[in-house]
Amino acid sequence: MRFTTRGQLVVAATGLLAALAVGLPSQAERSPEPVVEFATATCSGSGELDVEFLLTDAIGAPAHPEFKYVVVSTHVRSGPESEPLHGSELAGTLIPGAEVPPPGEGSLSGMTVVPGDTKHVILEAEIDRTSADGTERIVVEGEAVLKECAPVVPEQAVEHEHGPEQRAEQGAENPGRVWGPYGGKRTIPTHQDPAGGQTTHPSVVRVPGGWNGYEYWMAHTPYPGSNSAWEDPNIAASTDGVTWVVPPGLTNPIDDQPGLPGPYNSDTDLEMGPNNTLYVFWRTVIPDLSQERIKYSTSTDGVNWTAPAEALRSSMADRRPVSPALMYENGAWKMWAVEINRSPNRMVFFQGGATPAKANWGAMQTVSLGAMQKEKEPWHLSITKNGTAYIGLLNDTALASTGRDGDLIFLYGTTPTSFTNGSFSTVPRLKPFMHDHLYRASMLPGTEYGVPGYQVWYSARMALNPDVWNVQQTFLNGVAVHGGP
Amino acid sequence: MAPEPAEPSPARSPRRLSALLRRHRVAVVAVTAPLAVMLAATLSAAAPPFASDRTEQDPTIDNPNYRRVAFSSAGVTVEILGQPDSLSTGGVTGEVDLARAEGDQSMVAANLTGSSDVIADFGQVYFAMRPGVPVDYQYDTSTQSIIFNPGIEIQAETVPGLRNGTDYLYTQPIRMLPTAPVADPEFPPYEQTFTIPSIVMLWEGADGVTGSEPIGFISHFELTITHGG
C-alpha cells in the first residue's frame, strides 16, 4: 500500500495526537505530587476561625514508593477580600521536616487561627521530592475561601420563677442557666515552646487597671503530649486576656521537676494575696515517697518569684487533694480541692490562716455539691468570688476514671462548704478537631458585647495517641454578675 | 426480452470491498491508527496484572517476613501511683503476628492475644493490641526490635487503687529490644527474649481512649518468642 505525501502526513498527525492523548496522563502519573487541601474552618464562640489544611496525596493517586516527600517550609497568607494578605502562624503536623505519608496512610495537618472577617487563607508549602534520581523542590498551594464568623453573643437567660432581674438584685446566680459556646484557641508561650505550646491548668487573675504592666496574669502547666516532664508551673501575662506573653525578665518554669517516674508537678492556681502580692500554687507528686504536696511561690512584680514553699503535705495513702483552688478573703486563706483517694471523688475545703504555710490549715471538710451528672464524679475545679457568692467551674470525669469525658459544671455557693451545681456542661465538650474532653478552667465575672457574664479560659484535650492539649477562651452568659467592669 | 440482471456473484463482493478500501486507504488508516493506539493503551491499563496479583493477594502465604508466633512472659511489673509496692500480672502466654519489611530487622506486632496463667495482683488479665490506628512512631528499623503500635491493652479484673471491676490499662507505642542481641538475627526470632528498655507509662481508659494523666508505669516486661503460633 502506498500513501501520498499528504496522506502520510495526515496519518502521522492523527497517530501523534492519539499517542499524546494517551501518553500525557500516564506521564503525569510518573511524577505524582501531594496536594494542599482545605479541610475545615471552625467558627469559634469568640469569633475566630480555626482553618485546617491537609497536605496529602490526591484522591486515587497511585502508590509511589520510589518518591519521598518532605516539607521544607510553609507559608500562610490570609486576609479580608479587599486588603492585602498577611502572614499567619501554622500549627500541627504540617511542619518543616515532616514527611508526607504514602497514599492511603494519612496526611499532614496544619491549622491556623484567623480573625472572623478573613475571606481568603492561602497555604503554600515547599516540598522536596526525593527519588533515586535525586531531589527536586516543588511548591504546592491550597486556598480556603471563608464565610464570615461572628462572635456568639449568649442570649440572656430566660425567665425563671423570680425573673433574672429579681435574682440579680438578690445576688443569686442560677447555675442551670450559665452557658456559652466553645472557645477560641489561645496561643500560650511555654518553657517547652516559647512560640506557643500545648498546655493545661490555666488559672487567670485580672487586676483592673493593671499590675506590673499587665491586666491579666495566668499560671499554667505545659503538657505536650501528656508528658509530665514539662508539667511545671509557668507564668504568662496579657493586656487583653487574648494575647499572652512571658513578661520580660521572667524565666519559666517557677519550679522544675523531672516528671514520671520521678516527681512531677501539676494543677496550678494563681491568686492575688495580701500586700499586692501574686501567689502561684501547684501540686507536686513524689511517687517514691508516696507523697503529694501543695506548694506555692510569691511575687510582687510577676518576674521575680520566691523559692517554693509548702502549703500542704499529704501521704497518698491518707488523702490526695488535687487541683487546689485558693482564695485570700478577710485576712485568711481558704482552699478547695478534689479528694481522689477513694471513688467517688469529693470536693473538700480547708480553712487556712494569714499565710498559706502548712501549719495553718484546718481539718479537711467535705463540701456539699448536690447531685453530679450520671456516672460522673468531681475531678478538677476553680473557685472565685462574685459579690458575696462563691462561684466556680467544676471539671468532672467519668466515674472511677482519671479525667475522661470531662465537662465543666458551674458552681454557686453562699458558704465555702455548700454549693449547688449547674447539672450540665457550661461549654460543649466537643469542638471539632480541637477537643473532646474538657479540663481545668478559670472563670472571672465580666462583661462582653454589653452582656454580663463570665470570662472563661478552659483547658481541653483532643484524645489522640498522644493527647493534644490547648487553652481556649470563651464567655458564659450569667444572670447575676457582680464586679464586672 | 432483456435478460434478467445477474445476481452479483458472491465471489465478487470481497473484491469490491477491497477496491473500496483501497480507494479510501488514507482515510481508513487515519481513522484506524489512533483507534488502535487508544485500544492498546486502554487494554494495557485495564488488564489485571495477573503475575503480580498472584503474589499480592495474601501477603501471609509463604511470606518469609510474616509469622504468627507464640510467646510467654513472666508477666508485667507495674507501679501504680499511691500503691506502696510493685504489682504483677503474673505469667502470661499468648500469640502475636510478627511482620517485618524486606531488609529491616524491626518487627511490627499485630493481633496480640494473651492471658495470665495465674491469678495475681490484677486478677485474671488479658493482653491485646490497644484499639486505634497506628500512630507516627519513629524508630530504627535496622535494629532488631518488636514494635507494638499504637500500644498494648491490658484488661484487668481489678486494678489496686483504681476501683473494683474490670479496668482497661493502656500503653503508648512500645518498642521491645532483645535482651541478648545477635549479629545476624533470624526471623521469626524463636527462643529470643525481648524487653522494654525503659519504663512505659500506663493509663486507664476505655476503647483505647485514656484518662488525662498516667496512673503509673510498667517497670519490667519481658517476653520470649517460643514457637510458631
Contacts between the chains, C-beta under 8 A, distances in Angstrom:
chain1	res1	chain2	res2	distance
A	1	B	22	7.7
A	1	B	25	5.8
A	3	B	25	7.2
A	3	B	26	6.2
A	3	B	29	7.4
A	4	B	26	7.1
A	6	B	26	7.8
A	7	B	25	7.6
A	7	B	26	3.6
A	7	B	29	7.5
A	7	B	30	7.8
A	10	B	26	6.3
A	10	B	30	5.1
A	11	B	26	7.1
A	11	B	29	5.0
A	11	B	30	5.4
A	11	B	33	5.8
A	14	B	30	5.0
A	14	B	31	7.9
A	14	B	33	6.1
A	14	B	34	5.0
A	15	B	33	4.7
A	15	B	34	6.1
A	15	B	37	6.4
A	17	B	34	6.7
A	18	B	33	7.1
A	18	B	34	3.2
A	18	B	35	7.8
A	18	B	37	4.4
A	18	B	38	5.6
A	19	B	37	5.8
A	21	B	38	7.2
A	22	B	37	6.4
A	22	B	38	6.0
A	22	B	41	4.1
A	26	B	41	8.0
A	93	B	136	7.6
A	226	B	212	7.1
A	226	B	213	6.9
A	226	B	214	7.7
A	228	B	213	7.2
A	228	B	214	7.2
A	260	B	199	7.9
A	260	B	201	6.5
A	260	B	214	5.9
A	260	B	217	6.2
A	261	B	79	6.9
A	261	B	199	5.3
A	261	B	217	5.5
A	261	B	219	7.6
A	266	B	213	7.3
A	285	B	81	6.9
A	287	B	79	7.2
A	287	B	81	5.8
A	290	B	82	6.4
A	290	B	84	6.2
A	316	B	81	7.1
A	316	B	82	4.0
A	317	B	82	7.0
A	317	B	84	7.3
A	320	B	82	6.8
A	341	B	82	7.6
A	343	B	163	5.3
A	397	B	211	7.6
A	398	B	206	7.9
A	400	B	162	6.6
A	400	B	163	4.0
A	400	B	165	7.6
A	401	B	204	6.2
A	401	B	205	7.6
A	401	B	206	7.9
A	401	B	211	5.2
A	402	B	203	7.5
A	402	B	204	5.7
A	402	B	211	3.3
A	402	B	212	6.1
A	402	B	213	5.7
A	402	B	215	5.9
A	403	B	211	4.8
A	403	B	212	3.0
A	403	B	213	6.3
A	404	B	205	6.7
A	404	B	206	7.3
A	404	B	209	6.6
A	404	B	210	7.5
A	404	B	211	5.1
A	404	B	212	7.3
A	406	B	212	7.6
A	437	B	212	7.0
A	439	B	212	6.4
A	461	B	212	6.6
A	463	B	209	4.9
A	463	B	210	7.1
A	464	B	135	7.6
A	465	B	130	7.7
A	465	B	132	6.0
A	465	B	135	4.8
A	465	B	150	5.0
A	465	B	151	6.9
A	465	B	172	6.2
A	465	B	173	7.7
A	465	B	208	7.7
A	466	B	135	7.9
A	466	B	172	6.1
A	467	B	210	7.6
A	467	B	212	7.4
